[in-house]
Amino acid sequence: MARIAVLLLAVTLIAGITPIAARMATSEIPPLLIPLVRFGTAGLLLAITARWLGLWQPVSRRHWPMLAGLGFLCVPINQLGYLVGIKEANASHAGIAYALVPVLVFWISVALRRASLSGRLAIASLLAFAGATLVDVATSQPNPIAGGVSRSMLAGDLLLFSAALSWSLFVVLSQPLVRELGAVTTLCVVFMLGTLWHVPVAVFEWFRVREAFSIAAIKWQGWAGLAFLTLITAYLNYLLWYVVTARYDLTRSAVVTNAHFLVTVALEAVLFHQGVGWIAVVGSALLLSGILLATWTRPQSQSYKKEARHDGEPQTSI
């Protein structure tokens, strides 16, 4: 459990910094060009990792349809919502959107009968949702005319919610492949196929912005954000995430790592002077309550252990 705790902490901190890096990258680079570099590079690094560590598992013909679908979901769909959304909204709202992931993952898992209905985890997820909603309200920029949330912020929030939904589906649907092929092989193939899916999107984006965009004009903030998104998040952190979920309860892991939202809000408040008032504090308290409730454990019954064993363990150890 100590090793799992360290991994969860690492995933949480990196995930908390990721929206800040995405905000830096999208301020200098057109959002729809980023996934081509991000996931193409991460996929190649994962392929090298798999060969170097001897973790590569053969991919049979029956795996390809699901892998292709996951690639489409992970790269073009998810990144459209995430990167365009974060440019229209802000970094803390990206963290807030992903605070909904525990709720979405839990109910998707229950709907697919991959998890048992748990009142405790349901309440924990709802607390996290309520807390995220309050902080969302507290960190929204007012419209100077209408007195509400600006149109760009609303559009960004909707895109970020779509990203959270697609990510939740990706997490749940990819678990059988992770258990069968291992995390490294699964991620490598998904990222490479997703990059291929994204090529037409990137080509369209390039022709759309080619007159206004210059690679030479990218400042260090843009390069640093892209490097973090690619090497730390898409390569290292996604790998760590699947290591955790392959060995630990999926719904509980999702709620625990949801704490990355607090890291994002704190960093944005310091770096970009984002105001944080008492409503955000109350929302954060609700979110922490949900995390504490979700991570409270009790001895497993023998039937639960048998069920967990039936679900299968990963074929590789990472």
C-alpha positions as CSV (number, residue, x, y, z in Angstrom):
1,M,0.0,0.0,0.0
2,A,2.9,2.4,0.6
3,R,4.0,2.0,-3.0
4,I,0.5,2.7,-4.2
5,A,0.3,5.8,-2.0
6,V,3.5,7.2,-3.5
7,L,2.3,6.5,-7.1
8,L,-1.0,8.1,-6.3
9,L,0.8,11.2,-5.0
10,A,3.0,11.4,-8.0
11,V,0.0,11.1,-10.4
12,T,-1.9,13.7,-8.4
13,L,0.9,16.3,-8.5
14,I,1.8,15.8,-12.2
15,A,-1.9,15.9,-13.1
16,G,-2.3,19.1,-11.1
17,I,0.5,20.8,-13.0
18,T,-0.7,19.6,-16.4
19,P,-3.5,22.2,-16.9
20,I,-0.9,24.9,-16.2
21,A,1.4,23.4,-18.8
22,A,-1.5,23.1,-21.2
23,R,-2.4,26.8,-20.7
24,M,1.2,27.7,-21.4
25,A,1.4,25.6,-24.5
26,T,-1.9,26.7,-26.0
27,S,-1.0,30.4,-25.5
28,E,1.8,29.9,-28.0
29,I,0.8,27.0,-30.2
30,P,-2.5,26.3,-32.0
31,P,-4.3,23.7,-29.7
32,L,-5.1,21.2,-32.5
33,L,-1.4,20.9,-33.6
34,I,-0.3,19.9,-30.1
35,P,-1.7,16.3,-30.0
36,L,0.2,15.3,-33.1
37,V,3.5,16.0,-31.4
38,R,2.4,15.0,-27.9
39,F,1.0,11.6,-28.5
40,G,3.2,10.7,-31.5
41,T,6.3,11.3,-29.3
42,A,4.8,9.6,-26.2
43,G,3.8,6.6,-28.3
44,L,7.3,6.2,-29.7
45,L,8.8,6.5,-26.1
46,L,6.4,3.8,-24.9
47,A,7.4,1.5,-27.7
48,I,11.0,2.0,-26.8
49,T,10.1,1.4,-23.1
50,A,8.3,-1.8,-24.0
51,R,11.1,-3.2,-26.0
52,W,13.8,-2.2,-23.5
53,L,12.0,-3.6,-20.5
54,G,10.7,-6.7,-22.3
55,L,7.1,-5.7,-21.6
56,W,5.7,-5.8,-25.2
57,Q,2.8,-8.2,-25.6
58,P,1.6,-9.5,-28.9
59,V,-1.5,-7.7,-30.3
60,S,-3.9,-10.1,-32.0
61,R,-6.4,-9.2,-34.7
62,R,-9.3,-9.2,-32.3
63,H,-7.7,-6.4,-30.3
64,W,-7.4,-3.9,-33.1
65,P,-11.0,-2.7,-33.4
66,M,-11.1,-1.7,-29.7
67,L,-7.6,-0.2,-29.8
68,A,-8.6,1.9,-32.8
69,G,-11.7,3.1,-31.1
70,L,-9.8,3.9,-27.9
71,G,-7.2,5.8,-30.0
72,F,-9.9,7.9,-31.6
73,L,-11.4,8.6,-28.2
74,C,-8.1,9.4,-26.5
75,V,-6.5,11.7,-29.0
76,P,-8.8,13.6,-31.5
77,I,-12.0,13.6,-29.3
78,N,-10.4,14.1,-25.9
79,Q,-7.8,16.6,-26.9
80,L,-10.2,18.7,-28.9
81,G,-12.3,19.2,-25.8
82,Y,-9.3,19.6,-23.4
83,L,-6.9,21.8,-25.3
84,V,-9.4,24.0,-27.1
85,G,-11.5,24.2,-23.8
86,I,-8.5,25.2,-21.7
87,K,-7.7,28.0,-24.1
88,E,-11.2,29.3,-23.9
89,A,-11.5,28.9,-20.1
90,N,-8.6,28.6,-17.8
91,A,-6.3,26.0,-16.1
92,S,-8.4,25.7,-12.9
93,H,-11.5,25.0,-14.8
94,A,-9.8,22.1,-16.6
95,G,-9.0,20.7,-13.1
96,I,-12.6,21.3,-12.1
97,A,-13.9,19.5,-15.2
98,Y,-11.7,16.5,-14.4
99,A,-13.0,16.6,-10.8
100,L,-16.2,15.1,-12.4
101,V,-14.2,12.1,-13.6
102,P,-14.8,10.1,-10.3
103,V,-18.5,10.5,-10.7
104,L,-18.4,9.6,-14.4
105,V,-16.0,6.6,-14.0
106,F,-18.1,5.2,-11.1
107,W,-21.4,5.3,-12.9
108,I,-20.0,4.1,-16.2
109,S,-18.4,1.2,-14.4
110,V,-21.6,0.4,-12.7
111,A,-23.6,0.7,-15.9
112,L,-21.2,-1.7,-17.6
113,R,-21.3,-4.1,-14.6
114,R,-17.6,-3.7,-14.0
115,A,-18.1,-2.3,-10.5
116,S,-20.7,-2.9,-7.8
117,L,-23.0,-0.2,-6.7
118,S,-21.5,1.4,-3.6
119,G,-23.4,4.0,-1.6
120,R,-20.2,5.2,0.1
121,L,-18.4,5.8,-3.2
122,A,-21.5,7.3,-4.7
123,I,-21.7,9.8,-1.9
124,A,-18.0,10.5,-2.1
125,S,-18.3,11.2,-5.8
126,L,-21.2,13.5,-5.3
127,L,-19.3,15.4,-2.6
128,A,-16.4,15.8,-5.0
129,F,-18.9,17.0,-7.7
130,A,-20.5,19.6,-5.4
131,G,-17.1,20.9,-4.3
132,A,-15.9,21.2,-7.9
133,T,-19.1,23.1,-8.8
134,L,-18.6,25.6,-6.0
135,V,-15.0,26.2,-7.0
136,D,-16.1,26.5,-10.6
137,V,-18.4,29.3,-9.6
138,A,-15.8,31.0,-7.4
139,T,-13.1,31.0,-10.2
140,S,-15.4,32.1,-13.1
141,Q,-14.6,35.5,-14.6
142,P,-17.7,37.7,-14.6
143,N,-19.1,39.1,-17.8
144,P,-18.8,43.0,-17.5
145,I,-22.0,43.4,-19.4
146,A,-24.3,40.6,-18.4
147,G,-22.8,40.1,-14.9
148,G,-22.5,36.3,-15.5
149,V,-19.9,33.9,-16.8
150,S,-18.5,35.1,-20.2
151,R,-19.4,33.3,-23.3
152,S,-15.9,32.1,-23.9
153,M,-15.7,30.7,-20.4
154,L,-19.0,28.8,-20.9
155,A,-17.9,27.4,-24.2
156,G,-14.6,26.4,-22.7
157,D,-16.3,24.7,-19.7
158,L,-18.6,22.7,-22.1
159,L,-15.5,21.6,-24.1
160,L,-13.7,20.6,-20.9
161,F,-16.7,18.6,-19.7
162,S,-16.7,16.7,-23.0
163,A,-13.0,16.0,-22.4
164,A,-13.7,14.7,-18.9
165,L,-16.5,12.5,-20.3
166,S,-14.3,11.1,-23.1
167,W,-11.5,10.5,-20.6
168,S,-13.8,8.7,-18.2
169,L,-15.0,6.4,-21.0
170,F,-11.4,5.8,-22.1
171,V,-10.3,4.9,-18.6
172,V,-13.2,2.4,-18.1
173,L,-13.2,0.8,-21.6
174,S,-9.4,0.4,-21.7
175,Q,-9.2,-1.7,-18.5
176,P,-9.7,-5.1,-20.1
177,L,-7.0,-4.5,-22.7
178,V,-4.7,-3.2,-19.9
179,R,-5.2,-6.4,-18.0
180,E,-4.6,-8.6,-21.1
181,L,-1.9,-6.7,-23.0
182,G,-0.3,-4.7,-20.1
183,A,-0.3,-0.9,-19.7
184,V,2.7,-0.2,-21.8
185,T,1.6,-2.1,-24.9
186,T,-2.0,-0.8,-24.6
187,L,-0.9,2.9,-24.3
188,C,1.7,2.6,-27.0
189,V,-0.7,1.3,-29.6
190,V,-3.6,3.6,-28.5
191,F,-1.3,6.7,-28.7
192,M,0.1,5.7,-32.1
193,L,-3.4,4.9,-33.6
194,G,-4.7,8.1,-32.0
195,T,-2.0,10.1,-33.6
196,L,-2.9,8.7,-37.0
197,W,-6.5,9.5,-36.4
198,H,-5.5,13.1,-35.6
199,V,-3.4,13.7,-38.7
200,P,-6.3,15.1,-40.8
201,V,-7.3,17.3,-37.9
202,A,-3.8,18.7,-37.5
203,V,-3.5,19.2,-41.3
204,F,-6.8,21.2,-41.3
205,E,-5.6,23.2,-38.3
206,W,-2.2,23.9,-40.0
207,F,-3.9,25.3,-43.2
208,R,-6.2,27.4,-41.0
209,V,-3.5,29.1,-38.9
210,R,-0.4,28.9,-41.2
211,E,-0.4,32.6,-42.1
212,A,-0.7,33.8,-38.4
213,F,1.4,31.1,-36.8
214,S,5.2,30.8,-36.8
215,I,7.2,28.1,-35.1
216,A,10.1,30.5,-34.7
217,A,7.8,32.8,-32.7
218,I,7.1,30.2,-30.0
219,K,8.5,31.4,-26.6
220,W,10.0,29.3,-23.9
221,Q,6.7,29.1,-22.1
222,G,5.1,27.3,-25.1
223,W,8.0,24.9,-25.5
224,A,8.1,24.2,-21.8
225,G,4.3,23.5,-21.7
226,L,4.6,21.2,-24.8
227,A,7.5,19.3,-23.3
228,F,5.7,18.8,-20.0
229,L,2.5,17.7,-21.7
230,T,4.5,15.2,-23.9
231,L,7.2,13.8,-21.7
232,I,5.7,14.1,-18.2
233,T,2.0,13.8,-18.7
234,A,1.4,11.8,-21.9
235,Y,4.4,9.5,-21.3
236,L,5.2,9.2,-17.6
237,N,2.0,10.1,-15.9
238,Y,-0.3,8.1,-18.1
239,L,2.0,5.2,-17.6
240,L,1.9,5.7,-13.8
241,W,-1.9,6.0,-13.9
242,Y,-2.4,2.6,-15.5
243,V,0.1,1.0,-13.2
244,V,-2.1,2.3,-10.3
245,T,-5.4,1.2,-11.8
246,A,-4.1,-2.2,-12.8
247,R,-3.3,-2.9,-9.2
248,Y,-5.9,-0.8,-7.3
249,D,-9.6,-0.3,-7.4
250,L,-10.5,1.9,-10.4
251,T,-13.2,4.0,-8.9
252,R,-11.3,4.7,-5.7
253,S,-8.2,5.6,-7.6
254,A,-10.1,8.1,-9.7
255,V,-11.5,9.9,-6.6
256,V,-8.1,10.0,-4.9
257,T,-6.3,11.4,-7.9
258,N,-9.1,14.0,-8.2
259,A,-7.1,16.0,-5.6
260,H,-5.0,17.2,-8.5
261,F,-7.7,19.9,-8.9
262,L,-6.5,21.6,-5.7
263,V,-2.9,21.7,-7.0
264,T,-4.1,23.4,-10.2
265,V,-6.2,26.0,-8.4
266,A,-3.3,26.8,-6.0
267,L,-0.8,27.1,-8.8
268,E,-3.0,29.2,-11.0
269,A,-3.8,31.5,-8.1
270,V,0.0,32.1,-7.6
271,L,1.1,32.2,-11.2
272,F,-1.8,33.9,-12.9
273,H,-3.3,35.9,-10.0
274,Q,-6.6,33.9,-10.0
275,G,-8.8,35.0,-7.2
276,V,-9.7,32.4,-4.6
277,G,-12.5,33.3,-2.1
278,W,-14.4,31.6,0.7
279,I,-16.7,29.8,-1.8
280,A,-13.6,28.1,-3.3
281,V,-12.5,27.1,0.2
282,V,-15.9,25.6,1.0
283,G,-15.8,23.7,-2.3
284,S,-12.3,22.5,-1.6
285,A,-13.4,21.2,1.8
286,L,-16.3,19.3,0.2
287,L,-13.9,17.8,-2.3
288,L,-11.5,16.7,0.4
289,S,-14.4,15.2,2.3
290,G,-15.3,13.1,-0.7
291,I,-11.7,12.0,-1.1
292,L,-11.4,11.0,2.6
293,L,-14.7,9.1,2.4
294,A,-13.7,7.3,-0.8
295,T,-10.3,6.3,0.6
296,W,-11.6,4.9,3.9
297,T,-11.1,1.2,3.7
298,R,-12.3,-1.8,5.7
299,P,-11.2,-5.5,5.5
300,Q,-12.3,-7.2,2.3
301,S,-14.6,-10.1,2.5
302,Q,-13.6,-13.5,1.1
303,S,-16.2,-13.2,-1.7
304,Y,-14.8,-9.8,-2.7
305,K,-11.3,-11.3,-2.9
306,K,-12.5,-14.1,-5.1
307,E,-14.3,-11.6,-7.4
308,A,-11.2,-9.5,-7.7
309,R,-9.2,-12.6,-8.5
310,H,-11.7,-13.5,-11.2
311,D,-11.3,-10.1,-12.9
312,G,-7.7,-11.0,-13.6
313,E,-4.3,-9.4,-12.9
314,P,-2.1,-7.6,-15.5
315,Q,0.0,-10.0,-17.5
316,T,3.1,-7.7,-16.9
317,S,4.6,-6.1,-13.9
318,I,5.6,-2.5,-14.4
